[in-house]
Each structure stands twice: as C-alpha cells, then as structure tokens.
Amino acid sequence: MNLKDRILLLTGGTGSFGQAFIKNLLSQKDFNGVIRVFSRDEFKQHEIEERYQNDRRLRFFIGDVRDINRLKRAMDGVDYVIHAAALKQIPILEYNPFEAVKTNILGTQNVIDCAIDFGIKKSLLISSDKACVPVNLYGATKMVAEKIFVQGNSYVGGRKVKLSVVRYGNVVASRGSIVPKFLEQAKNNELTITDDRMTRFWITLDQGVKFVLKALEKMEGGEIFVPKLPSIKIIDLAKTIAPNAKIKIVGIRPGEKFHEVLIGEDEARHTRDVGSYFVVEPEFNWWGAQVKNRRGTRLKAGFSYKSNNNSQWLTSSYINKLLRQLTENNV
C-alpha cells in the first residue's frame, strides 16, 4: 500500500505497537507523509521525538480517546486512522471496570464518530484474541469495540469511509507481556506460571505491524482480519528462557484462559480462509452488496481456531533465536 504522502493518526501511539509502527514507517525511505502520534504520555512522546531527532514526519498530540474534542482536533485532515489505544492489563481492569469501559468502548465510539464526521478513508481497530469468546472484562470491552467498529460502517451514509478490525494474539515483548517477566524472573532462578497446561498464540511486534499494513490495504470495511499464527506452550517458553530455573505453579488468575481463541465456531460460519490469514465477514446485508470480489474459501462446519488445536507450533530453536533478538534490542 502506498502511504508515502498520507497523513495517519495513530492512537495509543506511544505504546509497544505504536512505537513499532512508527519505526516501520519511518524506515521506509519513500514515506514522506505524516504520523500524528496521539497518546496521554507526554514523556514517551518526548522520548520518541528525541529518538528520531525531531523528524518532520512526526507530529505529537497529547490527548485521551475519551476526549472527543481533542480527537476532533487530531483527526482533521487525516487519511487513515490506526486505533491502538486501550487499557489492557487484565487483573487491574477486573478491579477498575468502569475505567476499561470509558477507554476501550466509549473511547472507541469517539474514534468511530470522528472518523465518520471527518470522512476518514480507512480506520483500523487493533483488537485482541481476548475479544473472541471473552471471559474477562478486558476481553468483553474489546469484543464490544469490535462490534461497534464493524457496525460503524452502517452509519457512513454516502461518505467514502471504511472501518475494519485486526485481531491477533500475544505480542512478544510488548509492555506487560510474559517474556520480559520471565527474563526478569530468570535472574533469581525461579519462574512463576499460573498453569502448566496453558497455550498461547504468538506474534512479534514487527509481524503485527506488517499485518496491520496489509489489512489497511485489503480492507473493504467491516471485516475482522485474523493472521495465522504459531502456538506455544507457556511451560516450554519458561524452560527455554531458563532451562535450569525452578518453575513455580501459582494458579490461574481471575479472567484468565487456558487456551486462546482467535476464531470461535459461531464466527467460523461467516469466515473465509485467505491463505496466510482469515477474514471474519460481517453478518449484515450491506456487506454482500458492497464487496463483489470476496477472497478466500469458506471454513468447514465446526471449525475453530484455538491455540491448543493449532497445526503450527514454535520450536525451541526459534524461541532461542527470538530471545537473542530481544536481548540485542535491549528488551
């Protein structure tokens, strides 16, 4: 997709994904557009500005997606929106549910309303596997965010506005993820695991950014894009990171799943396999009329895409390679 002269708004722009997204685009020599970095963290904005030596392709907006007036100011003149802002720490959100609703649901509604009102060509929500068959508050808020983003296409009228979703699993070394935690615990030669039966999907930040850019190019409005990812057993990850460390089982946390689900059986009925990824199609009349050349093949009845029934699994050698890369990057 040619973004060389486009203006993009990146909400949650100072988070793990946001910083990887910025790095990717600024590394493209032909990118002469602008990334508007929208976040609440002024110090991280300052760090990013320093890191890229006041690169003219970056603009910084201090703001919260809860504040629709600030969003309006940031979105004026924008071509594309990547909506990555969210509260996501599961145990904390279980204790502070209303804050999760304000940011993850009402904040997303603000993004949708502004995107429609300003005629934004394409807007893409970054979602999570937790949104599929949710068992915790974070997952429930992301599920609602997905629903309203998809349904937002019903309100665009005659405007050339498209809204779609990307949904993927755990991001390696993202803020608050398990790999940095294990690496820190390994210094004390003891790693804690909630349950040794757990499995997870796995994606790197770089892979996540590339998939988002692909979805931005392919989207028709209303789809949920799901990449095909390898799975990993958390116990295997722990043993690879610290093979001689003691492993302590501490018990499953409230709102935690044994296995992740990226596509449930009910969603599979309206999902297509497009080679390296799936497309969950919306169940609305406007979708059929809008998209003439649908890609991919229908999934078989009873299909589900879970981290424990996956055909792709990370090997120990790949995990070690990944850990070396993280160490070199000082993660």
Backbone torsions as a table, in degrees:
resi	resn	phi	psi	omega
1	MET	NA	134.6	-177.0
2	ASN	-86.4	105.9	179.5
3	LEU	-109.5	11.7	-165.7
4	LYS	-59.1	-28.6	-178.5
5	ASP	-125.6	22.2	-176.7
6	ARG	-91.9	158.2	174.2
7	ILE	-106.9	122.4	-178.8
8	LEU	-116.1	140.4	171.3
9	LEU	-106.0	126.9	-178.3
10	LEU	-117.2	101.5	176.9
11	THR	-79.4	149.2	-172.8
12	GLY	65.4	32.7	-170.0
13	GLY	-68.4	-14.5	179.5
14	THR	-102.0	4.5	176.3
15	GLY	-77.0	-177.5	-177.3
16	SER	-60.3	-49.1	178.9
17	PHE	-63.7	-45.7	-176.9
18	GLY	-57.0	-44.2	-178.9
19	GLN	-67.7	-36.8	176.9
20	ALA	-67.6	-37.4	178.7
21	PHE	-63.9	-45.2	178.6
22	ILE	-60.1	-46.6	-179.4
23	LYS	-59.1	-41.7	-179.0
24	ASN	-63.1	-50.8	-175.6
25	LEU	-68.3	-40.8	-178.1
26	LEU	-69.9	-20.7	178.0
27	SER	-78.7	-12.7	178.1
28	GLN	-83.3	114.7	-172.4
29	LYS	-62.0	-27.5	-177.7
30	ASP	-90.6	3.2	179.0
31	PHE	-82.0	108.5	179.0
32	ASN	-116.4	16.0	179.4
33	GLY	-84.5	-155.4	-177.3
34	VAL	-134.7	136.3	170.9
35	ILE	-108.7	117.3	175.0
36	ARG	-91.0	112.4	-176.4
37	VAL	-90.1	111.9	-174.9
38	PHE	-111.4	117.3	179.0
39	SER	-163.0	170.9	-179.9
40	ARG	-89.8	-13.8	-169.6
41	ASP	-94.9	96.0	-176.5
42	GLU	-69.5	-29.2	179.9
43	PHE	-68.7	-42.2	177.7
44	LYS	-66.8	-35.0	174.4
45	GLN	-60.3	-42.4	178.3
46	HIS	-62.3	-42.4	179.1
47	GLU	-61.8	-43.2	179.6
48	ILE	-65.1	-41.8	178.7
49	GLU	-60.9	-41.8	178.0
50	GLU	-66.6	-41.5	-176.9
51	ARG	-61.3	-39.2	-177.6
52	TYR	-100.6	15.8	172.1
53	GLN	50.5	51.8	176.7
54	ASN	57.3	40.8	178.6
55	ASP	-54.5	127.6	-175.0
56	ARG	-67.1	-13.5	179.9
57	ARG	-81.5	-4.4	179.4
58	LEU	-108.6	137.3	172.0
59	ARG	-129.0	142.2	-173.9
60	PHE	-118.0	126.5	178.4
61	PHE	-120.9	114.3	171.0
62	ILE	-77.7	125.4	-178.6
63	GLY	-179.1	168.5	-179.5
64	ASP	-124.5	138.5	179.7
65	VAL	-64.3	-14.9	174.5
66	ARG	-69.0	-21.4	-176.0
67	ASP	-98.2	96.5	-174.0
68	ILE	-66.6	-31.2	179.6
69	ASN	-66.7	-38.3	177.7
70	ARG	-69.1	-37.0	176.5
71	LEU	-62.8	-41.0	179.2
72	LYS	-59.5	-43.6	179.4
73	ARG	-62.5	-41.8	-177.3
74	ALA	-72.7	-28.9	-172.9
75	MET	-89.5	-11.8	-178.1
76	ASP	-62.0	122.4	177.8
77	GLY	85.7	6.1	-176.4
78	VAL	-83.5	145.7	175.5
79	ASP	-91.0	-46.2	-176.0
80	TYR	-134.0	147.5	177.5
81	VAL	-121.3	129.5	170.0
82	ILE	-110.3	111.6	-174.5
83	HIS	-98.6	95.5	-177.9
84	ALA	-110.0	-3.2	-178.0
85	ALA	-69.6	129.8	178.7
86	ALA	-168.8	152.4	165.6
87	LEU	-92.0	132.3	-169.8
88	LYS	-137.6	-2.5	-179.0
89	GLN	-76.2	108.8	-168.5
90	ILE	-57.6	-53.5	-177.9
91	PRO	-61.3	-38.1	-179.4
92	ILE	-67.2	-39.5	-178.8
93	LEU	-72.8	-28.5	174.3
94	GLU	-61.1	-32.5	-178.3
95	TYR	-88.3	-21.7	-178.1
96	ASN	-126.0	61.2	-171.0
97	PRO	-62.7	-37.9	-175.7
98	PHE	-66.8	-32.6	178.0
99	GLU	-66.4	-37.9	177.4
100	ALA	-63.1	-41.7	179.6
101	VAL	-63.8	-43.0	-177.4
102	LYS	-62.2	-41.0	-178.1
103	THR	-85.0	-53.4	-170.0
104	ASN	-76.2	-29.3	-179.9
105	ILE	-104.2	-59.7	-177.5
106	LEU	-66.8	-35.9	175.7
107	GLY	-63.2	-39.1	177.2
108	THR	-67.0	-38.5	175.8
109	GLN	-60.3	-39.5	177.3
110	ASN	-61.4	-41.5	178.4
111	VAL	-62.2	-44.3	179.4
112	ILE	-61.4	-49.1	-178.3
113	ASP	-59.4	-43.8	-179.7
114	CYS	-67.6	-39.8	-179.9
115	ALA	-61.0	-41.7	179.2
116	ILE	-69.4	-47.2	-176.9
117	ASP	-64.0	-33.8	-178.3
118	PHE	-94.9	1.8	176.5
119	GLY	65.9	38.5	-179.7
120	ILE	-65.9	128.2	-174.2
121	LYS	-60.3	-49.5	-178.5
122	LYS	-141.9	133.8	175.1
123	SER	-129.3	136.4	-174.4
124	LEU	-129.2	122.8	177.6
125	LEU	-89.4	131.6	174.0
126	ILE	-91.1	111.7	-177.2
127	SER	-109.3	-163.1	-171.4
128	SER	-145.8	154.5	172.6
129	ASP	-57.1	-25.5	-179.4
130	LYS	-63.2	-18.8	-179.9
131	ALA	-75.7	-18.3	-178.4
132	CYS	-93.1	119.5	-174.3
133	VAL	52.2	61.7	-173.2
134	PRO	-67.4	143.0	176.7
135	VAL	-124.7	-1.3	177.4
136	ASN	-133.9	170.9	-175.3
137	LEU	-65.0	-41.7	178.2
138	TYR	-56.3	-49.1	179.0
139	GLY	-60.4	-39.9	179.8
140	ALA	-64.4	-40.2	179.6
141	THR	-68.5	-36.3	178.3
142	LYS	-71.9	-32.9	175.0
143	MET	-61.9	-46.4	178.7
144	VAL	-63.6	-40.8	178.4
145	ALA	-58.8	-42.8	176.6
146	GLU	-60.8	-47.5	-176.6
147	LYS	-59.1	-46.5	-176.1
148	ILE	-74.3	-28.2	176.5
149	PHE	-67.5	-44.1	178.3
150	VAL	-64.1	-49.0	-176.8
151	GLN	-69.0	-19.8	177.6
152	GLY	-56.6	-25.4	178.7
153	ASN	-64.3	-20.5	179.2
154	SER	-74.3	-13.0	-173.4
155	TYR	-108.7	6.6	-174.4
156	VAL	-79.4	-17.8	179.8
157	GLY	63.2	-132.5	-179.0
158	GLY	-87.8	1.2	-178.8
159	ARG	-72.1	149.4	175.7
160	LYS	-87.7	71.0	-176.5
161	VAL	-120.8	133.5	178.7
162	LYS	-130.3	137.2	177.8
163	LEU	-129.2	127.7	179.6
164	SER	-139.5	178.7	-172.5
165	VAL	-133.4	143.7	167.5
166	VAL	-114.8	129.8	179.7
167	ARG	-125.3	122.2	175.9
168	TYR	-144.8	178.4	-171.2
169	GLY	-91.0	-156.5	-176.8
170	ASN	-59.3	135.4	178.0
171	VAL	-98.1	123.1	-178.5
172	VAL	-59.5	126.4	173.5
173	ALA	68.0	14.8	173.3
174	SER	-70.6	164.5	-175.8
175	ARG	-60.0	123.9	178.6
176	GLY	85.8	4.6	-177.5
177	SER	-83.9	175.2	-169.7
178	ILE	-75.9	-32.0	-175.9
179	VAL	-63.1	-51.8	176.8
180	PRO	-58.6	-34.7	178.6
181	LYS	-64.7	-46.6	178.8
182	PHE	-63.3	-41.3	-179.9
183	LEU	-61.9	-38.1	177.8
184	GLU	-70.9	-44.0	180.0
185	GLN	-65.1	-30.3	-178.7
186	ALA	-61.0	-24.7	178.1
187	LYS	-63.6	-28.0	178.9
188	ASN	-99.9	5.0	175.2
189	ASN	63.7	27.2	175.0
190	GLU	-146.5	124.8	179.5
191	LEU	-112.4	139.4	179.5
192	THR	-104.5	132.8	177.1
193	ILE	-127.8	137.8	-178.5
194	THR	-71.6	-39.3	178.3
195	ASP	-158.1	133.3	-174.5
196	ASP	-77.6	-0.1	177.2
197	ARG	-91.4	-8.0	-171.7
198	MET	-68.1	141.7	173.3
199	THR	-127.4	155.7	-179.6
200	ARG	-144.3	148.9	167.1
201	PHE	-75.0	156.6	-176.0
202	TRP	-138.9	134.0	177.8
203	ILE	-146.2	143.2	176.7
204	THR	-86.0	162.1	178.2
205	LEU	-60.0	-42.5	-179.6
206	ASP	-62.4	-42.6	177.5
207	GLN	-63.6	-39.8	179.1
208	GLY	-61.7	-43.9	179.9
209	VAL	-63.6	-45.6	-179.5
210	LYS	-62.6	-37.6	179.5
211	PHE	-69.5	-37.9	176.9
212	VAL	-62.0	-42.4	178.8
213	LEU	-65.0	-37.2	176.8
214	LYS	-65.3	-44.4	179.4
215	ALA	-63.2	-38.0	178.8
216	LEU	-61.3	-36.5	178.8
217	GLU	-73.3	-41.3	-171.7
218	LYS	-86.0	-20.9	-168.8
219	MET	-61.6	140.3	174.3
220	GLU	-106.0	-14.7	-178.0
221	GLY	107.7	111.1	178.3
222	GLY	111.2	-14.8	-178.1
223	GLU	-79.1	158.2	165.8
224	ILE	-115.4	116.1	-179.2
225	PHE	-90.7	129.0	-178.2
226	VAL	-127.2	115.8	179.6
227	PRO	-75.4	154.7	172.5
228	LYS	-85.5	120.9	-171.8
229	LEU	-124.0	154.0	172.1
230	PRO	-77.8	156.6	175.7
231	SER	-105.0	165.0	176.6
232	ILE	-147.4	144.1	171.6
233	LYS	-86.4	128.9	-176.6
234	ILE	-60.1	-35.1	179.2
235	ILE	-64.9	-36.9	178.0
236	ASP	-67.7	-38.4	177.2
237	LEU	-61.5	-45.1	-179.6
238	ALA	-62.0	-44.0	-178.7
239	LYS	-68.6	-29.4	177.5
240	THR	-73.8	-41.8	-179.9
241	ILE	-66.6	-43.1	-177.5
242	ALA	-140.4	80.5	-173.4
243	PRO	-61.7	-24.7	-177.6
244	ASN	-104.1	3.1	-177.2
245	ALA	-81.6	155.5	173.9
246	LYS	-75.9	137.3	177.8
247	ILE	-109.1	122.9	-177.2
248	LYS	-110.0	123.3	177.2
249	ILE	-87.2	118.5	-173.0
250	VAL	-106.6	-4.6	178.5
251	GLY	96.3	145.8	-176.9
252	ILE	-66.5	141.0	-178.6
253	ARG	-85.9	158.1	175.6
254	PRO	-57.3	132.9	177.0
255	GLY	79.3	11.9	-178.8
256	GLU	-99.3	144.5	179.3
257	LYS	-100.7	151.7	170.4
258	PHE	-71.5	-42.0	-177.2
259	HIS	-134.5	148.2	-179.8
260	GLU	-88.8	152.0	177.7
261	VAL	-125.6	124.0	175.9
262	LEU	-101.5	-27.2	174.0
263	ILE	-142.1	120.4	177.5
264	GLY	-86.1	167.8	-177.9
265	GLU	-59.0	-40.2	-178.3
266	ASP	-68.6	-36.6	177.3
267	GLU	-70.1	-31.4	-176.1
268	ALA	-58.9	-25.3	-179.8
269	ARG	-62.1	-26.5	179.7
270	HIS	-125.5	41.7	178.8
271	THR	-123.1	145.3	178.0
272	ARG	-118.3	144.2	175.2
273	ASP	-90.6	118.8	-176.9
274	VAL	-116.2	44.0	176.5
275	GLY	82.6	-92.8	-178.1
276	SER	-89.3	-1.1	179.8
277	TYR	-155.9	169.6	176.1
278	PHE	-111.5	154.4	172.6
279	VAL	-124.7	114.9	174.6
280	VAL	-86.3	114.0	-176.4
281	GLU	-86.6	144.9	177.4
282	PRO	-68.8	148.8	-179.5
283	GLU	-97.7	59.4	-179.6
284	PHE	-132.2	150.5	-178.0
285	ASN	-60.3	-34.9	-176.8
286	TRP	-64.2	-23.9	-179.6
287	TRP	-66.6	-48.0	-178.2
288	GLY	-61.0	-36.8	-179.0
289	ALA	-75.2	-25.8	-172.7
290	GLN	-85.7	-37.7	-172.9
291	VAL	-107.9	111.2	-176.7
292	LYS	-89.4	-37.6	-176.3
293	ASN	-108.7	79.5	-179.2
294	ARG	-72.7	138.7	-177.9
295	ARG	-98.1	150.8	171.3
296	GLY	88.6	-179.9	-178.7
297	THR	-117.5	151.3	178.2
298	ARG	-65.9	147.4	176.9
299	LEU	-83.0	155.0	179.2
300	LYS	-72.1	153.4	178.7
301	ALA	-59.4	138.2	178.4
302	GLY	84.7	1.5	180.0
303	PHE	-67.8	142.5	169.6
304	SER	-146.2	149.8	-177.9
305	TYR	-115.2	98.7	-175.9
306	LYS	-121.7	157.1	-177.2
307	SER	-69.9	-18.5	179.4
308	ASN	-95.6	-12.8	177.6
309	ASN	-111.6	20.1	-177.1
310	ASN	-75.8	150.1	176.7
311	SER	-92.0	-11.6	179.9
312	GLN	-110.3	127.9	179.6
313	TRP	-131.5	141.1	178.3
314	LEU	-70.6	137.0	176.8
315	THR	-90.3	161.3	178.9
316	SER	-62.1	-37.1	-179.6
317	SER	-65.1	-38.6	178.8
318	TYR	-68.9	-40.4	178.8
319	ILE	-60.9	-43.6	178.8
320	ASN	-63.2	-39.5	176.9
321	LYS	-61.8	-43.1	179.8
322	LEU	-64.1	-41.5	179.7
323	LEU	-64.6	-36.8	177.4
324	ARG	-64.3	-40.2	178.5
325	GLN	-63.8	-41.5	179.9
326	LEU	-64.9	-39.6	179.0
327	THR	-64.4	-42.9	179.1
328	GLU	-63.1	-31.7	179.5
329	ASN	-89.9	7.5	178.5
330	ASN	59.5	37.5	176.8
331	VAL	-82.1	NA	NA
